[in-house]
Amino acid sequence: LETPDHNTRLRLTEDPAGANIEVHTNKFSMPLEPSFVLENFDAKGVIRRGELRLSEFNGEIYGGYLSGDASLKWGADWSLSGVIKARAMDPTKLAPNLLEGGTLEGKLVYAMQGKSYAALFAAPHVEGSFVVSRGTLLGVDLGRFLQSGEAGGKTVFAALSGTFVRDAGKTELRRILLAAGPLSARGNADIDAANHISGRFAVELKSSIAQARANLALSGSIEDPHFSR
C-alpha cells in the first residue's frame, strides 16, 4: 500500500500467525511525545491477534537518530512497552537556553498500560540515561562562580551525564555529573509538568595548585533557567 504522494508505504506479507509488516514514512509523530517528529521513519515487525510487535524502528530527529523496538498489546487492557536509543542528536534542540553545541547519546525504557489506546499515554512511565559530549553549559561560568559566587557566563565541558525518570508529566534527573577538566558539578534536578526546574549541585575544583567547593542552585524553567548560590 502506498499513499498517492509516495510519502508513506506499507507492506504486509503472510505469517503463520498473522502478517509481517514493513512501514516507511517521511514523517512520523512519536505517540510518547507528539512534538517529537521523526523523519525518514522505517519500521518492521509482525502483527498478530491482539498484538503488534515492532522488532526495530528508526528515524532522524534533531540532527541525529532514534532507534528502538515496541510491543503493543490489546484486549481487555492495552499495554505498550519497549526501548529507544538516541545517538548523535543536537542537545540544543531540547534545551536551547541551557546547552550549546555537543552531541547527545541516550537510552530509555518505556512502559504504559490503560483501558484504551488513548489512555496509554495519559501517564507514561519512561526512564533511562544520557550523555552529552563536548558541549557548553549556558548561564554559569563554574570557575568564576567558585571565586566570586556570581552566576552568568558559560562553561565548556567534556561530558554531562545522568539518569532520568519521567512519570505523570514530571521528570526527575538524578546522578548528574558535569566534567570540565579540574572542574566538576554533581547533583540532581526536577522538572514539573509546567517545565519549571529546580536543582542543587556541588561544584568542585581539584587541581595541584588549588581546591575549592561551593553549592549551586538551579531554578526558573527550561525556557528561562537561573543559577545562584
C-alpha positions, 0 to 999 in steps of 0.5 A, a space after each residue: 500500500 502506498 499513499 498517492 504522494 509516495 510519502 508513506 508505504 506499507 507492506 504486509 506479507 503472510 505469517 503463520 500467525 498473522 502478517 509481517 509488516 514493513 512501514 516507511 514514512 517521511 514523517 512520523 509523530 512519536 505517540 510518547 511525545 507528539 512534538 517529537 517528529 521523526 523523519 525518514 521513519 522505517 519500521 518492521 515487525 509482525 502483527 498478530 491477534 491482539 498484538 503488534 510487535 515492532 522488532 526495530 524502528 528508526 528515524 532522524 530527529 534533531 540532527 541525529 537518530 532514534 532507534 528502538 523496538 515496541 510491543 503493543 498489546 490489546 484486549 481487555 487492557 492495552 499495554 505498550 512497552 519497549 526501548 529507544 536509543 538516541 545517538 548523535 542528536 543536537 542537545 540544543 534542540 531540547 534545551 536551547 537556553 541551557 546547552 550549546 553545541 555537543 552531541 547527545 547519546 541516550 537510552 530509555 525504557 518505556 512502559 504504559 498500560 490503560 483501558 484504551 489506546 488513548 489512555 496509554 499515554 495519559 501517564 507514561 512511565 519512561 526512564 533511562 540515561 544520557 550523555 552529552 559530549 563536548 558541549 557548553 553549559 549556558 548561564 554559569 561560568 563554574 570557575 568564576 562562580 567558585 571565586 566570586 559566587 556570581 552566576 552568568 557566563 558559560 562553561 565548556 565541558 567534556 561530558 554531562 551525564 545522568 539518569 532520568 525518570 519521567 512519570 505523570 508529566 514530571 521528570 526527575 534527573 538524578 546522578 548528574 555529573 558535569 566534567 570540565 577538566 579540574 572542574 566538576 558539578 554533581 547533583 540532581 534536578 526536577 522538572 514539573 509538568 509546567 517545565 519549571 526546574 529546580 536543582 542543587 549541585 556541588 561544584 568542585 575544583 581539584 587541581 595541584 595548585 588549588 581546591 575549592 567547593 561551593 553549592 549551586 542552585 538551579 531554578 526558573 524553567 527550561 525556557 528561562 533557567 537561573 543559577 545562584 548560590 
